[in-house]
């Protein structure tokens, strides 16, 4: 028996973040971008598309709006990651690693490192913390 799509957490996750601009907005947010104008400048994204993506990410709980005001300016919203939004970093890193290996074209624009500069990657680990080769991991229907 197969589960209806709405009961599948993978389908719900892809529905939320699986669009190109959404991934790129999240990538920028994870790199520290929080202001609308900075997202636009870094991504070259149209204002209406960015507005829609930010609203979806706020509505889903991956971002929150925080008001700020520059001296002499009107109040504006900053878009800050929630804990759920910060956890998407793992997904983006895994997808980028896969792309680097299977769709190589140029050098990656993002490198994942620890606070002390060591490069890191995404791996499967068992309940005891041992790395498990991807070929030994098989999804099972719940």
C-alpha positions in Angstrom: 0.0 0.0 0.0 1.4 3.4 -0.9 0.8 6.5 1.2 -1.1 9.4 -0.3 1.3 12.3 -1.0 -0.1 14.5 1.7 1.0 11.9 4.3 4.6 11.9 3.1 7.0 14.2 4.9 9.3 14.2 1.9 6.5 15.5 -0.3 5.6 18.2 2.2 9.2 19.2 2.5 9.8 19.4 -1.2 6.5 21.4 -1.6 7.9 23.9 0.9 11.5 24.3 -0.2 11.8 22.5 -3.5 11.7 25.5 -5.8 14.9 27.0 -7.1 14.5 30.5 -5.7 13.5 29.2 -2.3 16.7 27.2 -2.1 18.7 30.2 -3.0 16.9 32.5 -0.5 17.6 29.9 2.2 21.3 29.6 1.1 21.6 33.4 1.4 19.8 33.5 4.8 22.2 30.8 6.1 25.1 32.9 4.9 23.8 35.8 7.0 21.6 37.8 4.6 18.5 39.1 6.3 17.4 42.3 4.5 15.2 42.3 1.4 17.5 44.6 -0.5 20.5 42.4 0.2 18.6 39.3 -1.0 17.6 41.1 -4.2 21.2 42.3 -4.8 22.9 39.0 -4.1 20.4 36.9 -6.1 19.3 39.2 -8.9 15.7 38.1 -8.1 12.6 40.1 -9.0 10.9 41.8 -6.1 7.6 40.0 -6.5 9.2 36.6 -6.6 11.4 37.4 -3.5 8.3 38.8 -1.7 6.4 35.5 -2.4 9.3 33.3 -1.3 10.0 35.2 1.9 6.3 35.1 2.8 6.2 31.4 2.2 9.2 30.8 4.4 7.8 33.0 7.1 4.4 31.3 7.0 6.1 27.9 7.2 8.2 28.8 10.2 11.6 28.7 8.6 12.0 32.5 8.8 10.7 35.2 11.2 10.2 38.9 10.5 12.0 41.2 12.8 11.5 45.0 12.5 14.5 47.3 12.3 15.0 50.9 11.5 18.0 52.7 10.0 18.4 56.3 11.3 16.1 58.6 9.4 14.4 55.7 7.6 11.0 54.0 7.9 10.8 50.7 9.8 11.6 47.7 7.6 11.5 43.9 8.1 14.6 41.7 8.4 14.1 38.0 7.7 15.9 35.8 10.3 16.2 32.1 10.4 14.4 30.1 13.0 15.8 26.8 14.4 13.9 24.9 11.7 15.4 27.2 9.1 18.9 26.7 10.4 18.5 23.0 10.2 17.8 23.2 6.5 21.6 23.8 6.2 22.1 20.1 6.4 19.8 19.5 3.4 21.5 22.2 1.4 24.9 20.9 2.1 23.9 17.4 1.2 22.3 18.5 -2.1 25.4 20.6 -2.9 27.7 17.7 -2.2 25.7 15.5 -4.5 25.8 18.2 -7.2 29.5 18.7 -6.8 30.0 15.0 -7.4 27.5 14.2 -10.1 26.9 17.5 -11.9 30.4 19.1 -11.8 30.8 22.3 -13.8 32.6 24.9 -11.8 33.9 25.3 -8.3 31.1 25.4 -5.6 30.1 28.9 -4.5 29.6 27.7 -0.9 32.0 25.7 1.2 30.9 24.3 4.6 33.4 24.7 7.4 33.5 24.5 11.2 34.1 27.6 13.3 37.8 26.8 13.3 38.0 26.4 9.5 37.8 22.6 9.0 35.8 21.6 5.9 32.8 19.4 6.7 30.5 17.2 4.8 27.2 15.3 5.2 27.3 11.6 6.0 24.9 8.9 7.3 25.7 7.9 10.9 24.2 5.1 13.0 22.8 5.5 16.5 26.4 5.2 17.9 27.9 7.8 15.7 29.7 5.6 13.2 29.7 6.6 9.6 27.7 4.3 7.4 28.4 4.2 3.6 25.5 5.6 1.5 25.3 2.3 -0.4 24.5 0.5 2.9 21.5 2.8 3.7 18.1 1.9 2.3 14.9 3.8 2.8 11.9 1.8 4.1 8.3 2.8 4.0 6.9 3.6 7.4 
